Amino acid sequence: MANDHSLCPRFEKAFQLLGKRWIGVIIRVLSEGPMRFNEMLEHIPHISQKVLSERLKELEEQDIIVREVYPESPIRIEYRLSEKGQAITPVLDEVQKWADKWVTLE
């Protein structure tokens, strides 16, 4: 019986998304609870507004986050993890444990 060394297409697609810069960090920050755009900028100081906006759109398209619009004056918009987004947080917790043990800071 030959070993099949090809990658699972779903695994590959998941890492294409999760491997994008800032995606994991955004999910990790939103795991703390719903946040507004500027709150996320405060939690992720090195991300630009443009990149955060692009990544939030990507995550919303993938149903990982939900964008909630509250018709107040002024309009309030919050982002939160969907059920699908919440399902990845245990994996990110494990990455944090791995990073605590193996990643050194300069």
C-alpha positions as CSV (number, residue, x, y, z in Angstrom):
1,M,0.0,0.0,0.0
2,A,1.6,3.3,-1.1
3,N,1.6,6.3,1.2
4,D,-0.3,9.3,-0.1
5,H,1.8,12.4,0.7
6,S,-0.6,14.9,-0.8
7,L,-2.1,17.6,1.4
8,C,-5.7,17.6,2.2
9,P,-7.3,20.4,0.1
10,R,-9.3,21.6,3.1
11,F,-6.2,21.8,5.3
12,E,-4.3,23.7,2.6
13,K,-7.2,26.2,2.1
14,A,-7.5,26.7,5.9
15,F,-3.8,27.5,6.1
16,Q,-3.9,29.8,3.2
17,L,-6.4,31.9,5.1
18,L,-5.0,31.5,8.6
19,G,-1.5,32.0,7.4
20,K,-2.2,35.5,6.1
21,R,-0.6,38.2,8.1
22,W,-2.8,39.5,11.0
23,I,-5.6,37.0,10.5
24,G,-4.7,34.9,13.6
25,V,-4.1,38.0,15.7
26,I,-7.5,39.5,14.8
27,I,-9.2,36.2,15.7
28,R,-7.3,36.1,18.9
29,V,-8.3,39.6,19.8
30,L,-11.9,39.1,19.0
31,S,-11.9,35.9,21.2
32,E,-12.0,38.4,24.1
33,G,-15.4,39.6,23.0
34,P,-17.1,42.0,20.5
35,M,-15.1,45.0,19.6
36,R,-15.3,48.1,17.5
37,F,-12.8,48.9,14.7
38,N,-10.8,51.4,16.8
39,E,-10.7,49.1,19.8
40,M,-9.0,46.5,17.6
41,L,-6.5,49.0,16.4
42,E,-5.6,49.7,20.0
43,H,-5.1,46.0,20.6
44,I,-3.1,45.5,17.4
45,P,-0.9,48.6,17.3
46,H,1.2,47.7,14.3
47,I,-1.6,47.0,11.9
48,S,-2.7,49.7,9.5
49,Q,-6.4,50.8,9.2
50,K,-6.4,49.6,5.6
51,V,-5.1,46.2,6.3
52,L,-7.4,45.7,9.3
53,S,-10.4,46.7,7.1
54,E,-9.3,44.3,4.4
55,R,-8.8,41.4,6.8
56,L,-12.1,42.0,8.5
57,K,-13.9,41.8,5.1
58,E,-12.1,38.6,4.3
59,L,-13.0,37.1,7.7
60,E,-16.6,38.2,7.3
61,E,-16.7,36.6,3.8
62,Q,-15.5,33.4,5.3
63,D,-18.2,33.5,8.0
64,I,-15.5,33.6,10.7
65,I,-16.6,37.0,12.1
66,V,-20.0,38.8,12.2
67,R,-20.3,42.5,11.6
68,E,-23.1,44.0,13.6
69,V,-24.5,47.4,12.7
70,Y,-26.4,49.2,15.5
71,P,-28.7,52.0,14.1
72,E,-27.8,54.5,16.7
73,S,-26.7,58.1,16.3
74,P,-23.8,57.9,15.5
75,I,-24.0,54.4,14.0
76,R,-22.1,51.8,16.0
77,I,-20.4,48.9,14.3
78,E,-19.0,45.9,16.2
79,Y,-17.3,42.8,15.1
80,R,-17.5,39.5,16.9
81,L,-16.6,35.9,16.2
82,S,-19.2,33.6,14.7
83,E,-19.6,30.0,15.8
84,K,-17.1,29.1,13.1
85,G,-14.7,31.7,14.4
86,Q,-15.1,30.6,18.0
87,A,-14.3,27.0,16.9
88,I,-10.8,27.9,16.0
89,T,-9.9,29.6,19.3
90,P,-8.8,26.4,21.1
91,V,-6.3,25.9,18.3
92,L,-5.0,29.4,18.8
93,D,-4.7,28.7,22.5
94,E,-2.5,25.8,21.7
95,V,-0.4,28.0,19.4
96,Q,0.0,30.4,22.3
97,K,1.2,27.5,24.5
98,W,3.7,26.5,21.9
99,A,4.9,30.1,21.4
100,D,5.3,30.5,25.2
101,K,7.6,27.5,25.2
102,W,9.5,27.8,22.0
103,V,9.4,31.4,20.5
104,T,12.0,33.8,21.7
105,L,11.8,37.6,21.4
106,E,14.8,39.6,20.2
